[in-house]
Amino acid sequence: MLTKPIFVVGHPRSGTSLVRGLLERSDQIWTIGREGKPIWERHLHPRHKDWHSNALDAGDATPELARAVTADLVAACQRPGAEWTVADKIHFLRFMRAQGIQPYYYDVPLDMLREHFPGPLPEGPPTTAEGGELEEITPFCFPPRGPRPSPGEIADGLRLVEKSIQSCFRIPFLRAVFPDAKYVFVVRDPRASIASLIEAWLHPRMFFSYRMPVPLHIKGYSDTFRWGQHWWNLSLPPGWQEWTCLPLEEVCALSWRSHNEAILRAYADLADTGDAVLIRYEDVWADPVQTMKITASMAELRWTQAWGSSDLPVVMTQTPPNPDKWRQHERHVNSVLHLVSDLAMDLGYPTLSGSQHSY
């Protein structure tokens, strides 16, 4: 069983992997070590609700579904283990390559992949043999390295930390299934976020999520890639149907807005419970120790010495961190800031100025 699970919730590319990595330094925590999409969408795929979106409410939380989701999460739990080094990852991928698995869809720096696996780079979404969706969004993660829980530990209750970008739209569902859950909401400056979302959509191997039931005509994406008329990237917000003919930068700006509006609603609903905290990605970088003091207190986790260091976990990144990385897409980002400026102010970004970290 799960007791007081901790859900890390934020829009795509907001820093939720970084926050999950910090929480996983606790010796009280269990993890599935990756996005929860393969578990959730075994039962909750958008096609089951006529492709409305990733949104779910309390009415979707039937007892049967709650039991099935909980059982799958428990079955996937492991202790967080030692972080994978690049050398570890390459060694693992050599074995996987021998089984016919394509290493270029994994979370490894591209220059290292090219050094160890020469040849043409694959492009387009990885699919099943029939051309359909895979359960996990690329880049594929490496499995946790810690032990599985014992039957006694499961009976006592596991403190699972889980993060899924789709959870922004599922808080009412999660609260119904896990009434004792804790929530860590993560937000990030819209300029860096929108730029990172644009990069994700334009990546030729990563972030594919859904083969859509209707054609896409997203300028700058659908007219750029042969798969761009069929494949959606990342999560599927409510209202996506109205975005299918917009420019890519508008899709990314509206996605940032949709996710963060949902976060603010959920955070307001949880304000009187003490079961949620809202943190800014920039504050995690600037002062991870203070951020974890606030987060651990809310989550009812005892302090661990590992949180006393300013060293941050190594998480998936397409390019090295750079506070001005967003400027590679500055013209497109600036053209859509009017779509998000009011919400940005509500989240503590009143002037959209100053430097941001990018990861």
BELLIN-V551647 format. One record per helix or strand of 2 or more residues. SS is the DSSP state (helix for helix, strand for strand). FROM is the first residue (numbers start at 1). LEN is the number of residues. If there is no record, write none. Layout:
BEGIN
ss/from/len
SS/FROM/LEN
SS/FROM/LEN
END
This chain:
BEGIN
ss/from/len
strand/6/5
helix/16/8
strand/29/3
helix/37/8
helix/46/4
helix/58/3
helix/63/14
strand/78/2
helix/86/13
helix/103/3
helix/110/7
helix/151/6
strand/158/6
helix/165/5
helix/171/7
strand/182/6
helix/190/13
strand/208/4
strand/231/3
helix/240/4
helix/248/22
strand/276/5
helix/281/6
helix/288/12
helix/305/4
helix/325/15
helix/341/6
END
